[in-house]
Amino acid sequence: MNERTALPTEIGWQVFSRDGHLLGRVDAVFADYLLVRTAGLLPVDLYVPSDGIVAAADGRVVLRAAGDEAYERWHRPLKKAPHG
């Protein structure tokens, strides 16, 4: 997933902040980022770059950012998505 270290990540894996909070699930996997659909009543999309991922294994992805920080850094309206 990233040029330095390929992290095996699949659609449906749970995504956690570095402080252990469940943020959501992987909705799509791209070459250099993950599209994460957040959990909750009004889900939003997070576009997490590969360098924002600390670990990925056994159906779990752990991000470099804490919960609120992840939303601030990686939430973008669809028209500003990295892929286009």
N, C-alpha and C positions, 0 to 999 in steps of 0.2 A: 504494500500500500504506500510505502514511502521509499524513496530511493536508498536510504541508508539501511532500513530494516523493514522487511515486509511483515506486517501484522495481519495474521489470518482473522478476518472479521466477516461475519455473515449477516444477512438480513434477519431481523428478529432478535438478535442478541441484545441483552439488557445493557444500558449505559449508565455508569455511575460517576458522580463527581469525585474529586480526589478525597473529599471528606466523607465519602461513603453514602451519599444520598442518591437514590434512584432518580435519574433524569428522564429516562424514556427508553426507546428501543431503536435499533438501527433500522432505518427505512430504506436506505439505498447505500451501496458502496461504490465509490468512484476511485480513480487512480490516486488522487491526492487529498481526498476528504471523505467524511461520512456525512450522510444526511440522517439526522437523528430526530425522530418525532417524539416530543416530550409527553410525559404522562400527565394526566390531569383532565379537568373538565373542558378547558379550552386549549388543546394541544397547539404548540408552535413548532416550527422547524428550526433546528440548529445545524449549521454547516460547519462541522468540526474538521479543521485541517489535520493531516496526518501527524504533524509535529505537536498537536494538542493531545495526543493519545499516549498514555504512560504504559498501559498493558492491555492485551487482548488475548483471552484464552477461555476455554470451557464455557462459552456462551455469555461471557462478561467482558465489557470494555470499561476501562478506567481512564478518566480524563485528567489532564494536568491542572485543570481549573476547579475551584470550589463551585457549588451550585449556582449562586447568584452571578458569580464572575463568568460562568459558562454562558448564561443567558445574555449578559452584556456583551461579551466578546463575539459570540457566534450566531446570534439571531439576526436574520436579515429577511426582509420581504422577498418573496419569490423572484420579483423582477431584478433583484440584485444578487442572485445566486452565483456562485463562482463559475458554474458551467454555462452561464450565458444569458 
